[in-house]
């Protein structure tokens, strides 16, 4: 796998409200990047969930050694996706 796309799993009924209230992030997942459209994720996360309802974070580490997930979401990172990344 060449690169990953980092995705937010959101609370199912949350939507961006008129006051700009952000939806609740349940977890941060990783998916392989589509080889034909690298900005798009493959259909499944590394832990096996459907990427369709997830929100693209557009996050990419800027420096070596930075985490694969946004640092502000460290407590919500998917440990199964993280284990799959380490196994690559």
Biopython code that builds the backbone (N, CA, C, O; Angstrom):
import numpy as np
from Bio.PDB.StructureBuilder import StructureBuilder

atoms = [
    (1, "UNK", "N", (0.866, -1.174, 0.000)),
    (1, "UNK", "CA", (0.000, 0.000, 0.000)),
    (1, "UNK", "C", (0.904, 1.226, 0.000)),
    (1, "UNK", "O", (1.812, 1.349, 0.822)),
    (2, "UNK", "N", (0.634, 2.138, -0.947)),
    (2, "UNK", "CA", (1.474, 3.311, -1.082)),
    (2, "UNK", "C", (1.192, 4.381, -0.049)),
    (2, "UNK", "O", (2.112, 4.844, 0.625)),
    (3, "UNK", "N", (-0.045, 4.779, 0.088)),
    (3, "UNK", "CA", (-0.382, 5.830, 1.044)),
    (3, "UNK", "C", (-1.743, 5.538, 1.656)),
    (3, "UNK", "O", (-2.478, 4.656, 1.213)),
    (4, "UNK", "N", (-2.051, 6.312, 2.690)),
    (4, "UNK", "CA", (-3.327, 6.127, 3.368)),
    (4, "UNK", "C", (-4.138, 7.418, 3.324)),
    (4, "UNK", "O", (-3.612, 8.509, 3.104)),
    (5, "UNK", "N", (-5.427, 7.248, 3.540)),
    (5, "UNK", "CA", (-6.357, 8.360, 3.687)),
    (5, "UNK", "C", (-6.890, 8.259, 5.109)),
    (5, "UNK", "O", (-7.326, 7.192, 5.539)),
    (6, "UNK", "N", (-6.854, 9.366, 5.834)),
    (6, "UNK", "CA", (-7.310, 9.399, 7.227)),
    (6, "UNK", "C", (-8.754, 9.909, 7.244)),
    (6, "UNK", "O", (-9.065, 10.951, 6.666)),
    (7, "UNK", "N", (-9.623, 9.159, 7.914)),
    (7, "UNK", "CA", (-11.064, 9.433, 7.901)),
    (7, "UNK", "C", (-11.631, 9.566, 9.310)),
    (7, "UNK", "O", (-11.156, 8.928, 10.250)),
    (8, "UNK", "N", (-12.645, 10.399, 9.437)),
    (8, "UNK", "CA", (-13.393, 10.523, 10.681)),
    (8, "UNK", "C", (-14.663, 9.685, 10.583)),
    (8, "UNK", "O", (-15.408, 9.788, 9.608)),
    (9, "UNK", "N", (-14.906, 8.860, 11.591)),
    (9, "UNK", "CA", (-16.194, 8.182, 11.755)),
    (9, "UNK", "C", (-17.030, 9.107, 12.632)),
    (9, "UNK", "O", (-16.668, 9.386, 13.775)),
    (10, "UNK", "N", (-18.144, 9.577, 12.096)),
    (10, "UNK", "CA", (-18.976, 10.564, 12.788)),
    (10, "UNK", "C", (-20.190, 9.921, 13.431)),
    (10, "UNK", "O", (-20.628, 8.843, 13.029)),
    (11, "UNK", "N", (-20.726, 10.598, 14.434)),
    (11, "UNK", "CA", (-21.987, 10.180, 15.049)),
    (11, "UNK", "C", (-23.017, 10.134, 13.919)),
    (11, "UNK", "O", (-23.160, 11.112, 13.185)),
    (12, "UNK", "N", (-23.740, 9.015, 13.763)),
    (12, "UNK", "CA", (-24.610, 8.845, 12.589)),
    (12, "UNK", "C", (-25.612, 9.959, 12.315)),
    (12, "UNK", "O", (-25.831, 10.292, 11.151)),
    (13, "UNK", "N", (-26.221, 10.542, 13.320)),
    (13, "UNK", "CA", (-27.258, 11.538, 13.071)),
    (13, "UNK", "C", (-26.771, 12.972, 13.187)),
    (13, "UNK", "O", (-27.561, 13.908, 13.064)),
    (14, "UNK", "N", (-25.479, 13.150, 13.422)),
    (14, "UNK", "CA", (-24.936, 14.500, 13.522)),
    (14, "UNK", "C", (-24.718, 15.095, 12.135)),
    (14, "UNK", "O", (-24.309, 14.402, 11.203)),
    (15, "UNK", "N", (-24.994, 16.364, 12.019)),
    (15, "UNK", "CA", (-24.746, 17.096, 10.779)),
    (15, "UNK", "C", (-24.229, 18.469, 11.164)),
    (15, "UNK", "O", (-24.454, 18.940, 12.278)),
    (16, "UNK", "N", (-23.546, 19.094, 10.250)),
    (16, "UNK", "CA", (-23.057, 20.444, 10.502)),
    (16, "UNK", "C", (-24.259, 21.359, 10.625)),
    (16, "UNK", "O", (-25.029, 21.528, 9.680)),
    (17, "UNK", "N", (-24.408, 21.941, 11.789)),
    (17, "UNK", "CA", (-25.572, 22.765, 12.060)),
    (17, "UNK", "C", (-25.439, 24.175, 11.536)),
    (17, "UNK", "O", (-24.359, 24.573, 11.100)),
    (18, "UNK", "N", (-26.521, 24.942, 11.569)),
    (18, "UNK", "CA", (-26.506, 26.306, 11.062)),
    (18, "UNK", "C", (-25.560, 27.217, 11.840)),
    (18, "UNK", "O", (-25.080, 28.218, 11.308)),
    (19, "UNK", "N", (-25.295, 26.873, 13.086)),
    (19, "UNK", "CA", (-24.362, 27.671, 13.878)),
    (19, "UNK", "C", (-22.933, 27.213, 13.668)),
    (19, "UNK", "O", (-22.021, 27.716, 14.323)),
    (20, "UNK", "N", (-22.723, 26.264, 12.764)),
    (20, "UNK", "CA", (-21.392, 25.763, 12.500)),
    (20, "UNK", "C", (-20.902, 24.758, 13.526)),
    (20, "UNK", "O", (-19.700, 24.507, 13.621)),
    (21, "UNK", "N", (-21.824, 24.172, 14.301)),
    (21, "UNK", "CA", (-21.451, 23.181, 15.297)),
    (21, "UNK", "C", (-20.942, 21.937, 14.569)),
    (21, "UNK", "O", (-21.607, 21.390, 13.690)),
    (22, "UNK", "N", (-19.756, 21.516, 14.959)),
    (22, "UNK", "CA", (-19.144, 20.359, 14.317)),
    (22, "UNK", "C", (-19.814, 19.063, 14.763)),
    (22, "UNK", "O", (-20.234, 18.948, 15.914)),
    (23, "UNK", "N", (-19.919, 18.083, 13.856)),
    (23, "UNK", "CA", (-20.449, 16.779, 14.253)),
    (23, "UNK", "C", (-19.467, 16.075, 15.204)),
    (23, "UNK", "O", (-18.280, 16.400, 15.232)),
    (24, "UNK", "N", (-19.965, 15.130, 15.964)),
    (24, "UNK", "CA", (-19.164, 14.398, 16.931)),
    (24, "UNK", "C", (-18.321, 13.345, 16.224)),
    (24, "UNK", "O", (-18.849, 12.516, 15.482)),
    (25, "UNK", "N", (-17.017, 13.378, 16.453)),
    (25, "UNK", "CA", (-16.108, 12.382, 15.886)),
    (25, "UNK", "C", (-16.042, 11.207, 16.854)),
    (25, "UNK", "O", (-15.636, 11.353, 18.007)),
    (26, "UNK", "N", (-16.447, 10.044, 16.364)),
    (26, "UNK", "CA", (-16.404, 8.841, 17.192)),
    (26, "UNK", "C", (-15.034, 8.188, 17.161)),
    (26, "UNK", "O", (-14.531, 7.720, 18.183)),
    (27, "UNK", "N", (-14.426, 8.162, 15.960)),
    (27, "UNK", "CA", (-13.129, 7.500, 15.808)),
    (27, "UNK", "C", (-12.419, 8.034, 14.576)),
    (27, "UNK", "O", (-13.037, 8.589, 13.667)),
    (28, "UNK", "N", (-11.098, 7.851, 14.570)),
    (28, "UNK", "CA", (-10.269, 8.212, 13.420)),
    (28, "UNK", "C", (-9.752, 6.901, 12.833)),
    (28, "UNK", "O", (-9.148, 6.093, 13.539)),
    (29, "UNK", "N", (-9.993, 6.696, 11.541)),
    (29, "UNK", "CA", (-9.620, 5.461, 10.858)),
    (29, "UNK", "C", (-8.657, 5.750, 9.714)),
    (29, "UNK", "O", (-8.521, 6.888, 9.266)),
    (30, "UNK", "N", (-7.997, 4.700, 9.254)),
    (30, "UNK", "CA", (-7.115, 4.785, 8.095)),
    (30, "UNK", "C", (-7.623, 3.824, 7.029)),
    (30, "UNK", "O", (-8.093, 2.728, 7.333)),
    (31, "UNK", "N", (-7.521, 4.253, 5.778)),
    (31, "UNK", "CA", (-7.870, 3.408, 4.635)),
    (31, "UNK", "C", (-6.789, 3.578, 3.585)),
    (31, "UNK", "O", (-6.138, 4.620, 3.515)),
    (32, "UNK", "N", (-6.604, 2.571, 2.785)),
    (32, "UNK", "CA", (-5.681, 2.705, 1.673)),
    (32, "UNK", "C", (-6.212, 3.726, 0.683)),
    (32, "UNK", "O", (-7.423, 3.908, 0.558)),
    (33, "UNK", "N", (-5.304, 4.391, -0.019)),
    (33, "UNK", "CA", (-5.702, 5.358, -1.039)),
    (33, "UNK", "C", (-6.025, 4.618, -2.335)),
    (33, "UNK", "O", (-5.344, 3.660, -2.700)),
    (34, "UNK", "N", (-7.053, 5.063, -3.012)),
    (34, "UNK", "CA", (-7.439, 4.499, -4.296)),
    (34, "UNK", "C", (-6.303, 4.764, -5.287)),
    (34, "UNK", "O", (-5.904, 5.916, -5.456)),
    (35, "UNK", "N", (-5.775, 3.730, -5.944)),
    (35, "UNK", "CA", (-4.657, 3.941, -6.863)),
    (35, "UNK", "C", (-4.999, 4.848, -8.053)),
    (35, "UNK", "O", (-4.117, 5.506, -8.604)),
    (36, "UNK", "N", (-6.267, 4.884, -8.444)),
    (36, "UNK", "CA", (-6.667, 5.718, -9.583)),
    (36, "UNK", "C", (-6.971, 7.153, -9.168)),
    (36, "UNK", "O", (-6.777, 8.076, -9.959)),
    (37, "UNK", "N", (-7.437, 7.350, -7.956)),
    (37, "UNK", "CA", (-7.743, 8.684, -7.421)),
    (37, "UNK", "C", (-7.149, 8.737, -6.008)),
    (37, "UNK", "O", (-7.866, 8.501, -5.036)),
    (38, "UNK", "N", (-5.852, 9.042, -5.880)),
    (38, "UNK", "CA", (-5.165, 8.932, -4.590)),
    (38, "UNK", "C", (-5.774, 9.732, -3.432)),
    (38, "UNK", "O", (-5.508, 9.416, -2.272)),
    (39, "UNK", "N", (-6.570, 10.742, -3.715)),
    (39, "UNK", "CA", (-7.209, 11.521, -2.642)),
    (39, "UNK", "C", (-8.425, 10.788, -2.069)),
    (39, "UNK", "O", (-8.908, 11.135, -0.991)),
    (40, "UNK", "N", (-8.920, 9.777, -2.786)),
    (40, "UNK", "CA", (-10.089, 9.010, -2.348)),
    (40, "UNK", "C", (-9.655, 7.737, -1.624)),
    (40, "UNK", "O", (-8.649, 7.125, -1.982)),
    (41, "UNK", "N", (-10.424, 7.338, -0.597)),
    (41, "UNK", "CA", (-10.097, 6.084, 0.097)),
    (41, "UNK", "C", (-10.635, 4.874, -0.658)),
    (41, "UNK", "O", (-11.551, 4.985, -1.472)),
    (42, "UNK", "N", (-10.046, 3.722, -0.371)),
    (42, "UNK", "CA", (-10.616, 2.466, -0.826)),
    (42, "UNK", "C", (-11.928, 2.247, -0.074)),
    (42, "UNK", "O", (-12.194, 2.957, 0.895)),
    (43, "UNK", "N", (-12.756, 1.285, -0.491)),
    (43, "UNK", "CA", (-14.084, 1.111, 0.121)),
    (43, "UNK", "C", (-14.094, 0.705, 1.591)),
    (43, "UNK", "O", (-15.111, 0.882, 2.261)),
    (44, "UNK", "N", (-12.993, 0.165, 2.111)),
    (44, "UNK", "CA", (-12.950, -0.299, 3.500)),
    (44, "UNK", "C", (-11.744, 0.288, 4.227)),
    (44, "UNK", "O", (-10.674, 0.463, 3.645)),
    (45, "UNK", "N", (-11.937, 0.586, 5.505)),
    (45, "UNK", "CA", (-10.823, 1.023, 6.343)),
    (45, "UNK", "C", (-9.915, -0.183, 6.598)),
    (45, "UNK", "O", (-10.263, -1.312, 6.250)),
    (46, "UNK", "N", (-8.774, 0.057, 7.193)),
    (46, "UNK", "CA", (-7.860, -1.035, 7.514)),
    (46, "UNK", "C", (-8.436, -1.973, 8.563)),
    (46, "UNK", "O", (-7.984, -3.111, 8.688)),
    (47, "UNK", "N", (-9.436, -1.507, 9.324)),
    (47, "UNK", "CA", (-10.099, -2.372, 10.308)),
    (47, "UNK", "C", (-11.377, -3.006, 9.742)),
    (47, "UNK", "O", (-12.065, -3.743, 10.448)),
    (48, "UNK", "N", (-11.699, -2.721, 8.466)),
    (48, "UNK", "CA", (-12.815, -3.388, 7.804)),
    (48, "UNK", "C", (-14.129, -2.639, 7.724)),
    (48, "UNK", "O", (-15.112, -3.199, 7.240)),
    (49, "UNK", "N", (-14.189, -1.393, 8.177)),
    (49, "UNK", "CA", (-15.439, -0.632, 8.113)),
    (49, "UNK", "C", (-15.632, 0.011, 6.741)),
    (49, "UNK", "O", (-14.665, 0.270, 6.024)),
    (50, "UNK", "N", (-16.874, 0.260, 6.390)),
    (50, "UNK", "CA", (-17.228, 0.942, 5.145)),
    (50, "UNK", "C", (-16.789, 2.407, 5.229)),
    (50, "UNK", "O", (-17.123, 3.100, 6.191)),
    (51, "UNK", "N", (-16.045, 2.879, 4.229)),
    (51, "UNK", "CA", (-15.583, 4.269, 4.237)),
    (51, "UNK", "C", (-16.622, 5.239, 3.697)),
    (51, "UNK", "O", (-16.464, 6.450, 3.845)),
    (52, "UNK", "N", (-17.677, 4.736, 3.075)),
    (52, "UNK", "CA", (-18.691, 5.601, 2.467)),
    (52, "UNK", "C", (-19.254, 6.681, 3.369)),
    (52, "UNK", "O", (-19.286, 7.844, 2.966)),
    (53, "UNK", "N", (-19.698, 6.348, 4.574)),
    (53, "UNK", "CA", (-20.278, 7.387, 5.434)),
    (53, "UNK", "C", (-19.252, 8.213, 6.204)),
    (53, "UNK", "O", (-19.626, 9.115, 6.954)),
    (54, "UNK", "N", (-17.971, 7.920, 6.029)),
    (54, "UNK", "CA", (-16.944, 8.637, 6.795)),
    (54, "UNK", "C", (-16.534, 9.930, 6.111)),
    (54, "UNK", "O", (-16.725, 10.111, 4.909)),
    (55, "UNK", "N", (-15.966, 10.818, 6.908)),
    (55, "UNK", "CA", (-15.559, 12.144, 6.440)),
    (55, "UNK", "C", (-14.035, 12.179, 6.283)),
    (55, "UNK", "O", (-13.301, 11.779, 7.187)),
    (56, "UNK", "N", (-13.573, 12.658, 5.137)),
    (56, "UNK", "CA", (-12.142, 12.776, 4.864)),
    (56, "UNK", "C", (-11.556, 13.877, 5.751)),
    (56, "UNK", "O", (-12.112, 14.973, 5.822)),
    (57, "UNK", "N", (-10.443, 13.596, 6.424)),
    (57, "UNK", "CA", (-9.832, 14.605, 7.296)),
    (57, "UNK", "C", (-8.880, 15.533, 6.540)),
    (57, "UNK", "O", (-8.603, 16.643, 6.995)),
    (58, "UNK", "N", (-8.383, 15.084, 5.397)),
    (58, "UNK", "CA", (-7.354, 15.803, 4.628)),
    (58, "UNK", "C", (-6.084, 15.998, 5.455)),
    (58, "UNK", "O", (-5.285, 16.892, 5.176)),
    (59, "UNK", "N", (-5.904, 15.156, 6.473)),
    (59, "UNK", "CA", (-4.709, 15.233, 7.312)),
    (59, "UNK", "C", (-3.591, 14.406, 6.695)),
    (59, "UNK", "O", (-3.813, 13.294, 6.217)),
    (60, "UNK", "N", (-2.398, 14.962, 6.714)),
    (60, "UNK", "CA", (-1.187, 14.235, 6.334)),
    (60, "UNK", "C", (-0.079, 14.683, 7.279)),
    (60, "UNK", "O", (0.083, 15.880, 7.519)),
    (61, "UNK", "N", (0.687, 13.733, 7.818)),
    (61, "UNK", "CA", (1.819, 14.132, 8.651)),
    (61, "UNK", "C", (2.774, 15.010, 7.841)),
    (61, "UNK", "O", (3.008, 14.760, 6.658)),
    (62, "UNK", "N", (3.315, 16.027, 8.483)),
    (62, "UNK", "CA", (4.228, 16.949, 7.789)),
    (62, "UNK", "C", (5.688, 16.549, 7.944)),
    (62, "UNK", "O", (6.524, 16.869, 7.099)),
    (63, "UNK", "N", (5.987, 15.846, 9.035)),
    (63, "UNK", "CA", (7.373, 15.493, 9.327)),
    (63, "UNK", "C", (7.472, 14.017, 9.700)),
    (63, "UNK", "O", (6.517, 13.447, 10.227)),
    (64, "UNK", "N", (8.612, 13.397, 9.432)),
    (64, "UNK", "CA", (8.809, 12.004, 9.862)),
    (64, "UNK", "C", (8.607, 11.874, 11.371)),
    (64, "UNK", "O", (8.995, 12.752, 12.142)),
    (65, "UNK", "N", (8.003, 10.783, 11.766)),
    (65, "UNK", "CA", (7.768, 10.541, 13.181)),
    (65, "UNK", "C", (6.452, 11.077, 13.704)),
    (65, "UNK", "O", (6.059, 10.750, 14.824)),
    (66, "UNK", "N", (5.756, 11.897, 12.916)),
    (66, "UNK", "CA", (4.438, 12.376, 13.343)),
    (66, "UNK", "C", (3.430, 11.241, 13.210)),
    (66, "UNK", "O", (3.603, 10.363, 12.365)),
    (67, "UNK", "N", (2.380, 11.243, 14.031)),
    (67, "UNK", "CA", (1.397, 10.161, 13.969)),
    (67, "UNK", "C", (0.597, 10.183, 12.660)),
    (67, "UNK", "O", (0.535, 11.201, 11.971)),
    (68, "UNK", "N", (-0.003, 9.053, 12.340)),
    (68, "UNK", "CA", (-0.817, 8.933, 11.121)),
    (68, "UNK", "C", (-2.150, 9.646, 11.271)),
    (68, "UNK", "O", (-2.807, 9.942, 10.273)),
    (69, "UNK", "N", (-2.559, 9.926, 12.498)),
    (69, "UNK", "CA", (-3.844, 10.566, 12.807)),
    (69, "UNK", "C", (-3.591, 12.008, 13.246)),
    (69, "UNK", "O", (-2.478, 12.335, 13.660)),
    (70, "UNK", "N", (-4.606, 12.877, 13.164)),
    (70, "UNK", "CA", (-4.433, 14.237, 13.677)),
    (70, "UNK", "C", (-4.143, 14.182, 15.185)),
    (70, "UNK", "O", (-4.886, 13.530, 15.918)),
    (71, "UNK", "N", (-3.094, 14.843, 15.659)),
    (71, "UNK", "CA", (-2.751, 14.777, 17.080)),
    (71, "UNK", "C", (-3.900, 15.165, 18.013)),
    (71, "UNK", "O", (-3.998, 14.638, 19.121)),
    (72, "UNK", "N", (-4.756, 16.067, 17.583)),
    (72, "UNK", "CA", (-5.891, 16.470, 18.428)),
    (72, "UNK", "C", (-6.915, 15.352, 18.613)),
    (72, "UNK", "O", (-7.778, 15.440, 19.486)),
    (73, "UNK", "N", (-6.824, 14.304, 17.799)),
    (73, "UNK", "CA", (-7.768, 13.185, 17.881)),
    (73, "UNK", "C", (-7.087, 11.908, 18.372)),
    (73, "UNK", "O", (-7.577, 10.809, 18.112)),
    (74, "UNK", "N", (-5.977, 12.038, 19.068)),
    (74, "UNK", "CA", (-5.215, 10.872, 19.530)),
    (74, "UNK", "C", (-6.065, 9.915, 20.370)),
    (74, "UNK", "O", (-5.911, 8.698, 20.266)),
    (75, "UNK", "N", (-6.938, 10.445, 21.179)),
    (75, "UNK", "CA", (-7.763, 9.596, 22.046)),
    (75, "UNK", "C", (-8.874, 8.870, 21.295)),
    (75, "UNK", "O", (-9.541, 8.005, 21.862)),
    (76, "UNK", "N", (-9.077, 9.214, 20.033)),
    (76, "UNK", "CA", (-10.136, 8.573, 19.241)),
    (76, "UNK", "C", (-9.584, 7.746, 18.081)),
    (76, "UNK", "O", (-10.350, 7.283, 17.236)),
    (77, "UNK", "N", (-8.258, 7.555, 18.028)),
    (77, "UNK", "CA", (-7.694, 6.780, 16.919)),
    (77, "UNK", "C", (-8.118, 5.321, 17.037)),
    (77, "UNK", "O", (-8.253, 4.789, 18.139)),
    (78, "UNK", "N", (-8.321, 4.693, 15.908)),
    (78, "UNK", "CA", (-8.726, 3.286, 15.866)),
    (78, "UNK", "C", (-7.481, 2.428, 16.085)),
    (78, "UNK", "O", (-6.540, 2.472, 15.293)),
    (79, "UNK", "N", (-7.484, 1.656, 17.153)),
    (79, "UNK", "CA", (-6.330, 0.827, 17.475)),
    (79, "UNK", "C", (-6.178, -0.332, 16.491)),
    (79, "UNK", "O", (-5.066, -0.807, 16.265)),
    (80, "UNK", "N", (-7.287, -0.791, 15.904)),
    (80, "UNK", "CA", (-7.206, -1.859, 14.902)),
    (80, "UNK", "C", (-6.560, -1.334, 13.615)),
    (80, "UNK", "O", (-5.747, -2.030, 13.007)),
    (81, "UNK", "N", (-6.913, -0.118, 13.198)),
    (81, "UNK", "CA", (-6.272, 0.484, 12.025)),
    (81, "UNK", "C", (-4.783, 0.705, 12.309)),
    (81, "UNK", "O", (-3.935, 0.459, 11.451)),
    (82, "UNK", "N", (-4.480, 1.169, 13.517)),
    (82, "UNK", "CA", (-3.085, 1.406, 13.891)),
    (82, "UNK", "C", (-2.277, 0.112, 13.855)),
    (82, "UNK", "O", (-1.142, 0.100, 13.378)),
    (83, "UNK", "N", (-2.855, -0.967, 14.355)),
    (83, "UNK", "CA", (-2.169, -2.265, 14.329)),
    (83, "UNK", "C", (-1.940, -2.725, 12.886)),
    (83, "UNK", "O", (-0.880, -3.258, 12.558)),
    (84, "UNK", "N", (-2.938, -2.513, 12.033)),
    (84, "UNK", "CA", (-2.790, -2.892, 10.615)),
    (84, "UNK", "C", (-1.685, -2.077, 9.949)),
    (84, "UNK", "O", (-0.922, -2.609, 9.143)),
    (85, "UNK", "N", (-1.596, -0.792, 10.281)),
    (85, "UNK", "CA", (-0.529, 0.053, 9.727)),
    (85, "UNK", "C", (0.843, -0.426, 10.177)),
    (85, "UNK", "O", (1.785, -0.443, 9.384)),
    (86, "UNK", "N", (0.962, -0.809, 11.426)),
    (86, "UNK", "CA", (2.247, -1.304, 11.935)),
    (86, "UNK", "C", (2.647, -2.612, 11.276)),
    (86, "UNK", "O", (3.835, -2.901, 11.127)),
    (87, "UNK", "N", (1.651, -3.408, 10.880)),
    (87, "UNK", "CA", (1.925, -4.699, 10.258)),
    (87, "UNK", "C", (2.351, -4.572, 8.796)),
    (87, "UNK", "O", (2.861, -5.530, 8.215)),
    (88, "UNK", "N", (2.147, -3.406, 8.205)),
    (88, "UNK", "CA", (2.510, -3.215, 6.792)),
    (88, "UNK", "C", (3.999, -3.157, 6.602)),
    (88, "UNK", "O", (4.472, -3.001, 5.476)),
]
sb = StructureBuilder()
sb.init_structure("model")
sb.init_model(0)
sb.init_chain("A")
sb.init_seg("    ")
for serial, (resi, resn, name, xyz) in enumerate(atoms, 1):
    if name == "N":
        sb.init_residue(resn, " ", resi, " ")
    sb.init_atom(name, np.array(xyz, "f"), 0.0, 1.0, " ", f" {name:<3s}", serial, name[0])
structure = sb.get_structure()
